[in-house]
Amino acid sequence: MTFALSDRRHCEAVAALLRAWPRHTRRPIAGVILLALAGCVLPPNVPTPKSIAPAQYRGANKGGAAGKAPVWPSPNWWRNFGSPELNRLMSRARAANYNIAAAAARVAQADAQIRVSGAPLFPSLSAKGSGTRSYQGAGSQSSSYALPNGNGGTTSVLSSGSTTRTNYQAALSASYELDFWGKNRSALNSARQSALASRYDKATVALSVESSVATTYFTIVTLKDRLRIAQHNLGVARDLLKALQAQLQVGIGTALDVAQQQTQVANQFAAIPPIRQQLQQNINALAVLLGEAPAQLDLAITTPSKINVPSIDAGLPSTLLTRRPDIAHARAQLAAARSDVSSSKAALFPTFDLSAQGGWQNATLNGLFNPLNEFYSLAGTITQPIFQGGQLRGQLAVSRGRYDELLANYQSDVLSAFEDVDNALTDIRQTTEQEKRQQQAVKLAKRALDISRARLKQGITDVTTVLNTEKTLFNARDALAQTRQARLNATVSLYQALGGGWDQKTAKQSKSYAEMPRF
């Protein structure tokens, strides 16, 4: 059992109560009230989180763009992509996104809950003033007495009268529960950690929204580029169709060649509507992220080549525990549950309650505050739970079970965080290599199409060969656009896996309870 002083505000409030009490009544209650200035917090006796951080990431220092210096996540990490439009979208999302607004409202609720949970640590005071006037009529006040008569006996005489009473009272009442076992302080600490968790949750929501804005915008940029490629491919297919139709007219082509190329043109036409559909759907999704109606979104779409792909240094795995708000959120929840166990444990022990009342009472108002009319009363109560049908021990078991659940969730979240970083590093490394290979494939496919067309004009090859090389080029161009999108998304995923630009210092507030939970 560890003894500790209550917090400063608690002590100051009790001392102020003692000073405000009538002078001649301080001594009887001083010794009892001073017990409130010290107490103990029962140890919860629960396991602490294990350290499971690996020495390094499997894919560390293998991803990123060559020739660029490492870029550490910063609060404005998206600026590293060099897109003014993305910067503008991020500003709008951070200011107007409703998920972030809801998270901010949860922070305000948690802060208010701190005040609610801290109230039992302070005495409750109430002032009361009353004035009563009572009247009893003659019929309700009657009595009889005997008088002697001339015959040597007595005669009963009935006497009656009315009364009026007036009473004025001014009193100050106080009650206080001595937090000897730390039950209320544990509840307050739980509320503080829950409020801290709500701040980390807000940071997690904000990071998720920022990542969604980035990936959605990159998807829009890619779809716009794929639409341009599909339209260009359609133009190439039409040009070849015109050439084949001209050959058919002069008798050196065949109807089969024309029909095959017409099929290719139709396929290119059919590829455009799905891309347009996806493009519009992603624009609508982006508008919702910005807190706007889809019809109100005015979007400037750039080309993928104008978006940089920054290189990121993942750092050491041990620092990840302080760079991800979701991990900090899980740890704060765990600390709150730990305090809940202490509070539930303290509920099994006796409670000490104090109550006091003092003031003035008199039958006339003008003489109410005369020192002769003062009164006071003190009372102390000790209550020991004996039998509640297992409710208190059941609540303690619930609290411990909740802590065990959050402990397992925390350990799982830590492992998942390391997995996220390693997956993102692997994705960046592989998509970077894939983009290089795909660029080479586009060059080779274009060269093959040029050669096949030239050979077709010379009559050396057939249309089927040209159609195959043409299709290969079209697919290679579209695949290149999607590969670059995958590389951009992998970079965003790494930023998100590392906690973005979030860190504990920027997330902490100026209030004393906003500290990283420790065990």
C-alpha positions as CSV (number, residue, x, y, z in Angstrom):
1,M,0.0,0.0,0.0
2,T,1.5,3.3,-1.1
3,F,0.6,6.5,0.8
4,A,0.5,9.8,-1.1
5,L,-0.7,13.3,-0.5
6,S,-3.8,14.4,-2.4
7,D,-3.4,16.9,-5.2
8,R,-2.9,20.6,-4.4
9,R,-6.4,21.7,-5.3
10,H,-7.9,19.0,-3.0
11,C,-5.8,20.3,-0.1
12,E,-6.6,23.9,-0.8
13,A,-10.3,23.3,-0.9
14,V,-10.4,21.5,2.4
15,A,-8.3,24.2,4.0
16,A,-10.6,26.9,2.6
17,L,-13.6,25.0,4.1
18,L,-11.9,25.0,7.5
19,R,-11.1,28.7,7.3
20,A,-14.7,29.6,6.3
21,W,-16.2,27.7,9.3
22,P,-17.2,29.7,12.4
23,R,-14.1,30.2,14.5
24,H,-15.3,28.5,17.7
25,T,-16.3,25.3,15.8
26,R,-13.0,24.8,13.9
27,R,-11.2,22.8,16.6
28,P,-13.8,20.0,16.9
29,I,-13.7,19.2,13.2
30,A,-10.1,20.2,12.4
31,G,-8.6,16.9,13.3
32,V,-11.1,14.9,11.3
33,I,-10.9,17.1,8.2
34,L,-7.1,16.9,8.2
35,L,-7.5,13.1,7.5
36,A,-8.8,14.1,4.1
37,L,-5.3,15.5,3.2
38,A,-3.7,12.1,3.2
39,G,-4.7,8.7,2.0
40,C,-3.6,5.8,0.0
41,V,-4.1,4.5,-3.5
42,L,-4.5,0.7,-3.6
43,P,-2.2,-1.0,-6.1
44,P,-4.2,-2.7,-8.9
45,N,-1.8,-5.7,-9.1
46,V,-2.2,-6.1,-12.9
47,P,0.4,-7.0,-15.5
48,T,2.2,-4.2,-17.4
49,P,2.8,-4.2,-21.2
50,K,5.8,-6.1,-22.5
51,S,8.4,-4.5,-24.7
52,I,8.1,-6.2,-28.1
53,A,9.9,-3.7,-30.4
54,P,12.2,-5.3,-33.0
55,A,15.8,-4.0,-33.4
56,Q,15.1,-2.8,-37.0
57,Y,12.5,-2.9,-39.8
58,R,12.9,-5.7,-42.3
59,G,12.6,-3.2,-45.2
60,A,14.4,-0.3,-43.7
61,N,16.5,2.0,-45.9
62,K,15.6,0.1,-49.0
63,G,12.7,2.2,-50.4
64,G,12.3,5.7,-51.6
65,A,13.4,7.6,-54.6
66,A,17.1,7.6,-55.5
67,G,19.0,10.8,-55.3
68,K,16.8,12.4,-52.7
69,A,17.6,13.1,-49.1
70,P,15.5,11.3,-46.5
71,V,12.4,13.2,-45.4
72,W,11.1,12.7,-41.9
73,P,7.4,13.0,-41.2
74,S,6.4,16.5,-40.3
75,P,3.1,18.1,-39.3
76,N,2.6,19.0,-43.0
77,W,4.0,15.8,-44.4
78,W,1.9,16.1,-47.6
79,R,3.8,19.1,-48.7
80,N,6.7,16.8,-49.6
81,F,4.7,15.7,-52.6
82,G,5.1,19.2,-54.1
83,S,1.4,19.6,-55.1
84,P,-0.2,23.0,-54.4
85,E,-3.6,21.5,-55.0
86,L,-3.1,18.8,-52.5
87,N,-1.9,21.4,-50.0
88,R,-5.1,23.4,-50.5
89,L,-7.3,20.2,-50.2
90,M,-5.6,19.3,-46.9
91,S,-6.2,22.7,-45.4
92,R,-9.9,22.5,-46.3
93,A,-10.2,19.0,-44.9
94,R,-8.6,19.8,-41.6
95,A,-10.9,22.8,-41.2
96,A,-14.2,21.2,-42.4
97,N,-14.1,17.4,-42.1
98,Y,-17.0,16.2,-39.9
99,N,-15.1,13.2,-38.6
100,I,-12.4,15.5,-37.2
101,A,-15.2,17.8,-35.8
102,A,-16.8,14.8,-34.1
103,A,-13.5,13.8,-32.6
104,A,-13.0,17.3,-31.2
105,A,-16.4,17.2,-29.6
106,R,-15.4,13.9,-27.9
107,V,-12.4,15.7,-26.5
108,A,-14.6,18.4,-25.0
109,Q,-16.8,15.7,-23.5
110,A,-13.8,13.9,-21.9
111,D,-12.6,17.2,-20.5
112,A,-16.0,17.8,-18.9
113,Q,-16.0,14.3,-17.5
114,I,-12.8,15.1,-15.6
115,R,-14.6,17.8,-13.7
116,V,-17.4,15.3,-13.0
117,S,-15.0,12.7,-11.7
118,G,-13.0,15.1,-9.7
119,A,-16.0,16.5,-7.8
120,P,-16.1,13.8,-5.1
121,L,-12.6,14.8,-4.0
122,F,-14.0,18.1,-2.8
123,P,-16.5,18.9,0.0
124,S,-20.1,19.6,-1.0
125,L,-21.4,22.8,0.5
126,S,-24.9,24.3,0.6
127,A,-26.4,27.4,2.2
128,K,-29.9,27.4,3.4
129,G,-32.1,30.2,4.7
130,S,-35.6,29.6,6.0
131,G,-38.4,31.4,7.7
132,T,-41.5,29.6,9.1
133,R,-44.7,30.8,10.8
134,S,-47.1,28.3,12.3
135,Y,-50.6,28.8,13.8
136,Q,-52.8,26.5,15.9
137,G,-56.4,27.5,16.4
138,A,-58.4,27.4,19.7
139,G,-60.1,24.2,18.8
140,S,-56.8,22.3,18.6
141,Q,-55.5,23.7,21.9
142,S,-57.8,22.6,24.8
143,S,-57.3,21.4,28.3
144,S,-59.5,20.9,31.4
145,Y,-58.9,21.4,35.1
146,A,-61.1,20.9,38.3
147,L,-62.4,23.6,40.7
148,P,-64.1,22.8,44.1
149,N,-67.9,23.3,44.3
150,G,-70.1,24.0,47.3
151,N,-71.2,20.3,47.6
152,G,-67.7,19.1,48.6
153,G,-66.9,17.9,45.0
154,T,-65.2,19.4,41.9
155,T,-66.3,20.9,38.7
156,S,-64.4,20.4,35.3
157,V,-63.5,23.6,33.5
158,L,-62.5,23.5,29.8
159,S,-59.8,26.0,28.8
160,S,-58.9,26.7,25.2
161,G,-56.6,29.2,23.2
162,S,-54.7,29.8,20.0
163,T,-50.9,30.0,19.5
164,T,-48.6,31.5,16.8
165,R,-45.0,30.5,16.4
166,T,-42.3,32.2,14.2
167,N,-38.8,30.7,13.5
168,Y,-35.9,32.0,11.3
169,Q,-32.9,30.0,10.4
170,A,-29.7,30.6,8.4
171,A,-27.4,27.6,8.1
172,L,-24.3,26.3,6.1
173,S,-24.2,22.5,5.5
174,A,-21.3,20.5,4.3
175,S,-20.6,16.8,3.6
176,Y,-17.4,15.1,2.6
177,E,-16.2,11.5,1.9
178,L,-12.7,10.9,3.1
179,D,-10.9,9.3,0.1
180,F,-8.8,7.1,2.4
181,W,-8.4,4.3,0.0
182,G,-8.0,6.4,-3.2
183,K,-11.3,5.4,-4.8
184,N,-12.2,8.8,-6.0
185,R,-8.7,9.8,-6.9
186,S,-8.4,6.6,-9.0
187,A,-11.7,7.6,-10.7
188,L,-10.3,11.0,-11.4
189,N,-7.1,9.6,-12.8
190,S,-9.1,7.3,-15.1
191,A,-11.0,10.3,-16.4
192,R,-7.8,12.1,-17.0
193,Q,-6.3,9.2,-19.0
194,S,-9.6,8.9,-20.9
195,A,-9.4,12.5,-21.8
196,L,-5.8,12.0,-23.0
197,A,-7.0,9.0,-25.0
198,S,-9.6,11.2,-26.7
199,R,-6.9,13.6,-27.8
200,Y,-4.9,10.8,-29.3
201,D,-8.1,9.5,-30.9
202,K,-8.6,12.9,-32.5
203,A,-5.0,12.8,-33.8
204,T,-5.7,9.3,-35.2
205,V,-8.8,10.5,-36.9
206,A,-7.1,13.5,-38.4
207,L,-4.2,11.4,-39.7
208,S,-6.7,9.0,-41.3
209,V,-8.6,11.8,-42.9
210,E,-5.4,13.3,-44.2
211,S,-4.2,10.0,-45.7
212,S,-7.6,9.5,-47.3
213,V,-7.5,12.9,-48.9
214,A,-4.0,12.2,-50.3
215,T,-4.8,8.7,-51.6
216,T,-8.2,9.9,-53.1
217,Y,-6.6,12.8,-54.8
218,F,-3.8,10.6,-56.2
219,T,-6.5,8.2,-57.5
220,I,-8.3,11.1,-59.2
221,V,-5.0,12.3,-60.8
222,T,-4.3,8.7,-62.0
223,L,-7.8,8.2,-63.3
224,K,-7.6,11.5,-65.2
225,D,-4.3,10.3,-66.7
226,R,-5.7,6.9,-67.5
227,L,-8.6,8.6,-69.2
228,R,-6.2,10.7,-71.3
229,I,-4.2,7.5,-72.2
230,A,-7.5,5.7,-73.2
231,Q,-8.5,8.6,-75.4
232,H,-5.0,8.7,-76.9
233,N,-5.2,4.9,-77.5
234,L,-8.6,5.4,-79.1
235,G,-7.1,8.0,-81.5
236,V,-4.2,5.6,-82.4
237,A,-6.7,2.8,-83.1
238,R,-8.8,5.1,-85.3
239,D,-5.8,6.2,-87.3
240,L,-4.9,2.5,-88.0
241,L,-8.5,1.8,-88.9
242,K,-8.5,4.6,-91.4
243,A,-5.3,3.3,-93.0
244,L,-6.8,-0.2,-93.3
245,Q,-10.0,1.1,-94.8
246,A,-8.0,3.1,-97.3
247,Q,-6.1,-0.1,-98.2
248,L,-9.4,-1.9,-98.6
249,Q,-10.6,0.7,-101.0
250,V,-7.6,0.4,-103.3
251,G,-7.7,-3.4,-103.2
252,I,-4.6,-4.2,-101.1
253,G,-6.5,-4.8,-97.8
254,T,-9.1,-7.2,-96.6
255,A,-12.4,-6.8,-94.9
256,L,-11.2,-9.1,-92.1
257,D,-8.4,-6.7,-91.3
258,V,-10.8,-3.8,-91.1
259,A,-13.3,-5.8,-89.0
260,Q,-10.5,-6.7,-86.5
261,Q,-9.4,-3.1,-86.2
262,Q,-13.0,-2.0,-85.8
263,T,-13.2,-4.4,-82.8
264,Q,-10.1,-2.8,-81.3
265,V,-11.6,0.7,-81.7
266,A,-14.9,-0.5,-80.0
267,N,-12.9,-2.0,-77.2
268,Q,-11.1,1.3,-76.6
269,F,-14.5,3.1,-76.6
270,A,-15.8,0.6,-74.0
271,A,-12.8,1.2,-71.7
272,I,-13.5,4.9,-71.3
273,P,-16.9,4.9,-69.5
274,P,-15.7,2.8,-66.5
275,I,-12.7,5.2,-66.0
276,R,-15.0,8.2,-66.1
277,Q,-17.3,6.4,-63.6
278,Q,-14.5,5.8,-61.2
279,L,-13.2,9.3,-61.7
280,Q,-16.5,10.9,-60.7
281,Q,-17.0,8.6,-57.8
282,N,-13.6,9.5,-56.3
283,I,-14.3,13.2,-56.8
284,N,-17.5,12.7,-54.9
285,A,-15.7,10.9,-52.1
286,L,-13.1,13.7,-51.9
287,A,-15.9,16.3,-51.6
288,V,-17.3,14.4,-48.6
289,L,-13.8,14.3,-47.0
290,L,-13.7,18.1,-47.4
291,G,-17.1,18.5,-45.8
292,E,-18.7,19.7,-49.0
293,A,-21.5,18.5,-51.4
294,P,-20.0,16.9,-54.5
295,A,-21.6,19.5,-56.8
296,Q,-19.7,22.3,-54.9
297,L,-16.2,20.8,-55.3
298,D,-14.0,22.8,-57.6
299,L,-10.9,20.7,-58.3
300,A,-7.8,21.4,-60.3
301,I,-6.3,18.1,-61.4
302,T,-2.6,18.0,-62.2
303,T,-0.6,15.3,-64.0
304,P,1.2,12.5,-62.2
305,S,4.6,13.7,-63.5
306,K,4.2,16.9,-61.5
307,I,3.8,15.0,-58.2
308,N,7.0,14.2,-56.3
309,V,7.5,10.9,-54.6
310,P,9.5,11.7,-51.4
311,S,11.9,9.4,-49.7
312,I,11.3,8.6,-46.1
313,D,13.5,7.3,-43.3
314,A,11.5,5.1,-41.1
315,G,13.9,5.5,-38.1
316,L,14.1,3.0,-35.3
317,P,11.1,0.7,-34.4
318,S,11.3,1.8,-30.7
319,T,10.4,5.4,-31.7
320,L,7.2,4.1,-33.4
321,L,5.6,3.8,-30.0
322,T,5.8,7.6,-29.6
323,R,5.1,8.5,-33.2
324,R,1.7,6.8,-33.7
325,P,-1.4,8.4,-32.1
326,D,-3.3,5.1,-32.2
327,I,-0.7,3.4,-30.1
328,A,-0.7,6.3,-27.6
329,H,-4.5,6.1,-27.6
330,A,-4.5,2.4,-26.7
331,R,-1.9,3.0,-24.0
332,A,-3.9,5.8,-22.4
333,Q,-7.0,3.6,-22.4
334,L,-4.9,0.9,-20.7
335,A,-3.8,3.4,-18.1
336,A,-7.5,4.4,-17.5
337,A,-8.5,0.8,-17.1
338,R,-5.7,0.3,-14.6
339,S,-7.1,3.2,-12.5
340,D,-10.5,1.7,-12.7
341,V,-9.2,-1.6,-11.2
342,S,-7.8,0.5,-8.2
343,S,-11.2,2.3,-7.8
344,S,-13.1,-1.0,-7.9
345,K,-10.7,-2.5,-5.4
346,A,-11.1,0.5,-3.0
347,A,-14.9,0.0,-3.1
348,L,-14.5,-3.2,-1.0
349,F,-13.1,-1.2,1.9
350,P,-14.9,1.0,4.5
351,T,-16.0,4.5,3.5
352,F,-15.7,7.5,5.9
353,D,-18.3,10.2,5.6
354,L,-18.4,13.5,7.4
355,S,-21.3,15.9,7.6
356,A,-21.6,19.2,9.5
357,Q,-24.2,21.9,9.8
358,G,-23.9,25.3,11.5
359,G,-25.7,28.7,11.6
360,W,-28.1,30.8,13.5
361,Q,-31.7,30.3,14.6
362,N,-34.1,32.7,16.3
363,A,-37.7,33.7,16.6
364,T,-37.1,37.2,15.3
365,L,-35.4,38.2,12.1
366,N,-33.6,41.3,13.5
367,G,-31.8,39.3,16.1
368,L,-31.0,36.2,14.0
369,F,-27.3,36.7,13.8
370,N,-26.7,37.3,17.5
371,P,-23.9,35.0,18.7
372,L,-26.3,33.6,21.3
373,N,-28.4,32.1,18.5
374,E,-25.6,30.1,16.9
375,F,-25.8,26.3,16.6
376,Y,-23.8,23.6,14.9
377,S,-23.8,19.8,14.6
378,L,-21.2,17.3,13.5
379,A,-21.6,13.7,12.4
380,G,-19.2,11.0,11.2
381,T,-20.1,7.7,9.5
382,I,-18.1,4.6,8.8
383,T,-19.7,2.2,6.3
384,Q,-18.2,-1.3,5.7
385,P,-19.8,-3.3,2.8
386,I,-20.7,-6.7,4.1
387,F,-23.1,-8.3,1.6
388,Q,-24.2,-7.0,-1.7
389,G,-24.8,-10.3,-3.5
390,G,-21.2,-10.2,-5.0
391,Q,-21.8,-6.9,-6.8
392,L,-18.5,-5.2,-5.6
393,R,-16.3,-8.2,-6.3
394,G,-18.0,-8.7,-9.6
395,Q,-17.3,-5.1,-10.5
396,L,-13.6,-5.7,-9.6
397,A,-13.5,-8.8,-11.8
398,V,-15.1,-6.8,-14.6
399,S,-12.5,-4.0,-14.2
400,R,-9.6,-6.5,-14.3
401,G,-11.1,-8.3,-17.3
402,R,-11.4,-5.0,-19.1
403,Y,-7.8,-4.2,-18.3
404,D,-6.7,-7.6,-19.6
405,E,-8.7,-7.0,-22.8
406,L,-7.1,-3.6,-23.4
407,L,-3.6,-5.0,-22.6
408,A,-4.0,-7.7,-25.3
409,N,-5.4,-5.0,-27.7
410,Y,-2.4,-2.8,-26.9
411,Q,0.1,-5.5,-27.6
412,S,-1.7,-6.4,-30.8
413,D,-1.8,-2.8,-31.9
414,V,2.0,-2.5,-31.4
415,L,2.6,-5.6,-33.5
416,S,0.2,-4.3,-36.2
417,A,2.1,-1.0,-36.3
418,F,5.4,-2.7,-37.0
419,E,3.6,-4.8,-39.6
420,D,2.2,-1.6,-41.2
421,V,5.6,0.0,-41.5
422,D,7.3,-3.1,-42.9
423,N,4.5,-3.6,-45.4
424,A,4.7,0.1,-46.5
425,L,8.5,-0.1,-46.9
426,T,8.1,-3.3,-48.9
427,D,5.4,-1.7,-51.1
428,I,7.6,1.4,-51.8
429,R,10.6,-0.7,-52.7
430,Q,8.6,-3.0,-55.0
431,T,6.5,-0.3,-56.7
432,T,9.5,1.8,-57.3
433,E,11.2,-1.1,-59.1
434,Q,7.9,-2.0,-60.8
435,E,7.6,1.6,-62.2
436,K,11.1,1.5,-63.6
437,R,10.4,-1.8,-65.3
438,Q,7.0,-0.6,-66.6
439,Q,8.5,2.5,-68.1
440,Q,10.9,0.3,-70.0
441,A,8.0,-1.9,-71.1
442,V,6.2,1.1,-72.5
443,K,9.2,2.2,-74.5
444,L,9.7,-1.3,-75.9
445,A,6.0,-1.7,-76.8
446,K,5.9,1.6,-78.6
447,R,9.0,0.7,-80.6
448,A,7.4,-2.7,-81.4
449,L,4.3,-1.0,-82.7
450,D,6.3,1.4,-84.8
451,I,8.1,-1.5,-86.4
452,S,5.0,-3.5,-87.0
453,R,3.3,-0.6,-88.7
454,A,6.2,0.0,-90.9
455,R,6.4,-3.7,-91.8
456,L,2.6,-3.7,-92.5
457,K,3.0,-0.9,-95.0
458,Q,5.7,-2.9,-96.7
459,G,3.5,-6.0,-96.8
460,I,6.0,-8.0,-94.7
461,T,3.7,-8.6,-91.7
462,D,-0.1,-9.1,-91.2
463,V,-2.6,-7.0,-89.4
464,T,-2.8,-9.5,-86.5
465,T,0.8,-8.7,-85.5
466,V,0.0,-5.0,-85.6
467,L,-3.1,-5.5,-83.5
468,N,-1.2,-7.5,-80.9
469,T,1.6,-4.9,-80.5
470,E,-1.0,-2.2,-80.4
471,K,-2.9,-3.9,-77.6
472,T,0.4,-4.5,-75.8
473,L,1.3,-0.8,-75.9
474,F,-2.2,0.3,-74.7
475,N,-2.0,-2.1,-71.7
476,A,1.5,-1.1,-70.9
477,R,0.6,2.6,-70.8
478,D,-2.4,2.0,-68.5
479,A,-0.3,-0.3,-66.3
480,L,2.3,2.4,-65.9
481,A,-0.2,4.9,-64.7
482,Q,-1.6,2.4,-62.1
483,T,1.9,1.5,-61.0
484,R,2.7,5.1,-60.3
485,Q,-0.5,5.5,-58.3
486,A,0.5,2.4,-56.3
487,R,3.8,4.0,-55.5
488,L,2.2,7.2,-54.4
489,N,-0.3,5.3,-52.2
490,A,2.5,3.3,-50.7
491,T,4.3,6.5,-49.7
492,V,1.2,7.8,-48.1
493,S,0.8,4.5,-46.3
494,L,4.3,4.8,-44.9
495,Y,3.6,8.3,-43.7
496,Q,0.4,7.0,-42.0
497,A,2.2,3.9,-40.6
498,L,4.8,6.2,-39.0
499,G,2.2,8.4,-37.4
500,G,2.4,11.2,-40.0
501,G,3.7,14.3,-38.5
502,W,2.2,13.6,-35.1
503,D,4.2,13.5,-32.0
504,Q,3.5,13.7,-28.3
505,K,4.8,17.2,-27.8
506,T,2.4,18.7,-30.4
507,A,-0.5,16.6,-29.1
508,K,-0.1,17.5,-25.5
509,Q,-2.2,20.3,-24.1
510,S,-1.2,22.8,-21.4
511,K,-3.3,21.0,-18.8
512,S,-1.6,19.1,-16.1
513,Y,-3.3,15.8,-16.8
514,A,-2.2,15.7,-20.5
515,E,0.8,13.5,-19.9
516,M,1.8,10.2,-21.6
517,P,0.5,7.4,-19.4
518,R,3.2,5.4,-17.8
519,F,3.3,2.2,-15.7
